[in-house]
Amino acid sequence: MKKIYNEIAKMDFPARKIAKEQQARILERAMERIDGQCAIPARRRPRFRWKFAAAAVALCGLCAGGVAAAGYFLSPAQVADQMEQTELSTLFAGPDAVEVQQTQQGGNYTVTLLGLTSGGNVTGYWSSDWGTGAPPADRSYAVVAVAHTDGTPMAALDDEKSEVSLDNSMVSPLLAAPDCPIFEYNIFTMNGARYDIVEDGVRYILVETDSVEAFADKDPQLAVVLGQSGLPALTGNYEQDPATGAITPRAEEGCVSLLFDLPIDPSRADPERAQELRDQWLNGGETAPQEAQPEQQGEEDPLALLGGMTPAQVRAEGVLQSSGTVSISDGIYGEGWYYGEGGFVAPILFEEGVEQEQVVSYTSEGEVELLTHHADGTLTVEVWQLPAE
């Protein structure tokens, strides 16, 4: 299993030009959860957890089928109490909490975003990103309720035939901004965790991540997918406009995909903190390269040079290391082109029937990867080595 995950960690997501080290970091987080908790390496197991709690409070006014009457759910604070998260319950009852009560329907389900809050790391969650330092004091929390629209109760957590589970559902914050692509900003990269309980026929899902409030000016939203899990649940069920950042649900067959606005005051955005989090999530804590100042512009950044090269320039100046052509197929990430040791390209990158080529990744060592999409639907992958600066 370790070999499989090591290979998958090498995968490229060529929708944006990012270094392979960054791609591996993003994919590592996603793949820890793609097959459910049973597939998470032991050292990462706390990063995405179920929290089981026995039913302790009976609701008044229940329907005959056992589901709470329409419009009545536990409050976020009560959900936290049922999860034995006393400090979190206090946060949800505090002045920074926001009661939302947004309801949407999809398929056979009614999903309600109950509320959100922010505060310290009160659940005991831990991320290796924090090293030996103290956990951040600005975690974000949200609670959603999932119920059958017809009033039949949701299955218990220990029911193997449960129609909603960690293996087939996803709840994640997203940012509807052009500089915040879905595959870089989601519950996997944002040090997220999830906890579920079922009370009186309603499934409650609590998610927590690093601060979403810092990105309040990036139109934060909450995605809820029923029918699929892992990173493909987000990249396959939502489309993001590269120019505006707007996100639109586009449910795949057999899935329900919903999108809720997170009502966070844009004035609470903290660009400095947001940049710190970007560096932590995407660059391993290292500060992202900044635009050169006028006195530094005489020194050209090797990565910037590689990033500006066209496929023709790469072929003219580089040495071909490998080349192969593959056809589209179905695999762990859905339909796309699979190549090499875990490489994957999604069909959305290219227009059907049109021949296109582009540089999709490059490293500081001068290794550049080119993709050529042919009119017949095949894809040629070339790896070139340029002289290192």
C-alpha positions, 0 to 999 in steps of 0.5 A, spaced: 500 500 500 505 504 501 508 503 494 501 505 491 501 512 495 508 513 493 506 513 486 500 517 487 504 522 490 507 524 484 501 525 480 501 532 476 495 536 476 496 541 470 491 546 470 496 550 473 503 551 472 506 549 479 512 545 481 512 538 482 514 538 490 508 542 491 503 538 486 506 532 491 504 535 497 497 537 495 496 530 492 499 527 499 493 530 503 488 528 498 490 521 497 490 520 505 483 520 505 481 517 498 479 510 500 476 512 507 480 512 513 482 504 513 487 506 507 490 512 511 497 511 513 497 510 521 502 516 522 496 520 518 490 517 521 488 523 526 487 528 520 480 525 518 476 522 523 469 519 525 467 521 532 462 516 534 457 519 540 451 515 543 444 518 542 443 522 549 437 527 547 430 526 544 427 531 540 420 533 541 415 533 535 418 527 531 415 525 525 412 518 525 418 515 521 423 518 527 426 524 523 425 531 527 420 535 524 421 539 518 425 545 520 427 543 527 435 540 528 440 540 533 443 547 534 451 547 532 452 548 539 448 542 541 451 538 536 458 539 539 455 537 545 453 530 543 460 529 540 463 531 547 466 537 544 465 542 550 469 547 548 467 547 541 460 548 544 462 554 547 465 557 541 458 556 537 454 559 543 459 565 543 459 572 539 463 570 533 458 564 531 454 565 525 447 562 525 446 560 518 440 555 517 441 555 509 437 549 506 438 546 499 435 539 496 438 534 492 436 527 490 433 524 496 436 529 501 435 535 504 441 539 507 442 544 511 448 549 513 446 550 520 452 555 522 459 556 523 464 559 528 472 560 529 476 560 534 482 556 537 484 549 536 479 546 541 478 539 538 484 536 539 486 535 532 493 536 530 497 537 523 504 535 522 504 542 518 505 545 525 511 542 527 513 542 534 509 549 535 503 551 538 496 549 534 493 556 530 488 560 534 484 561 528 481 554 526 474 555 522 468 550 524 461 549 520 456 544 521 451 541 516 445 537 517 443 531 512 436 528 512 432 524 507 427 529 504 421 524 505 422 523 512 425 516 513 431 516 518 438 516 516 442 510 517 446 509 524 453 510 523 455 503 524 450 501 519 455 498 513 449 499 508 449 507 510 447 511 504 452 517 507 458 515 509 466 518 509 467 513 503 461 516 499 461 524 501 465 530 502 464 537 505 469 542 504 470 549 504 472 552 497 474 559 495 470 562 489 476 567 487 481 566 480 487 565 485 484 560 489 483 554 485 479 548 487 484 543 487 489 547 491 484 550 496 480 545 500 479 541 506 485 536 504 490 542 503 487 546 509 488 541 515 481 539 515 478 534 519 471 531 519 466 528 525 459 525 524 454 523 528 446 521 527 441 523 532 434 522 531 434 520 524 438 526 522 446 526 520 450 531 522 457 533 519 462 537 523 468 540 519 474 544 521 479 547 517 485 552 518 482 559 518 477 561 512 475 567 515 482 570 513 480 569 506 473 572 507 474 577 501 475 570 497 467 569 497 468 563 501 463 557 500 462 550 502 461 544 498 457 538 500 457 532 495 453 526 497 455 520 492 463 520 492 469 522 496 476 524 495 479 530 491 475 527 485 468 529 489 470 536 488 474 537 482 469 532 478 462 535 481 464 543 481 466 547 475 471 554 477 471 559 472 478 561 471 477 568 470 472 570 475 473 564 480 466 563 480 464 556 482 458 552 479 456 545 481 455 540 476 453 533 479 456 527 476 451 521 475 449 518 481 452 524 485 448 530 489 453 536 489 450 543 493 454 549 494 452 554 500 455 561 501 459 562 508 456 568 510 463 571 513 464 579 513 469 580 508 472 586 512 474 580 517 479 578 511 486 578 513 491 578 507 497 577 511 495 571 515 492 568 508 499 569 505 502 565 511 496 560 510 498 559 503 505 558 504 504 553 509 499 549 505 502 550 498 509 551 500 511 547 506 511 553 510 516 557 505 514 564 503 512 564 496 517 567 491 515 575 491 515 579 485 522 582 484 524 589 486 527 594 481 534 593 483 533 586 483 530 585 476 537 584 473 537 577 476 533 572 472 529 567 476 530 560 473 523 558 475 520 564 472 525 563 465 522 556 465 515 558 466 515 563 460 518 558 455 513 555 450 513 548 447 518 550 441 523 553 446 523 547 450 524 542 444 530 547 441 534 548 448 532 541 452 534 534 451 528 529 451 528 524 457 522 520 455 516 520 451 510 516 451 503 516 448 496 514 452 489 514 450 484 516 455 481 511 460 478 510 467 481 510 473 482 512 480 481 519 479 475 518 474 476 518 466 482 521 463 489 520 461 494 516 466 501 515 464 508 514 468 508 513 475 501 515 477 501 521 472 494 523 471 491 529 466 483 531 466 479 531 460 477 538 462 484 541 460 483 540 453 478 541 447 475 535 444 478 534 437 483 540 437 490 539 437 494 543 443 500 543 446 503 546 453 508 546 458 505 543 464 510 543 470 517 544 471 522 544 476 528 548 479 533 542 476 530 544 469 526 538 468 520 540 464 514 536 462 510 537 455 503 535 453 500 534 446 493 533 445 492 530 439 485 530 435 484 523 435 484 524 443 490 521 445 495 524 449 503 525 448 507 526 454 514 528 454 519 530 459 525 534 457 531 536 461 534 543 460 541 546 463 540 548 470 542 555 471 
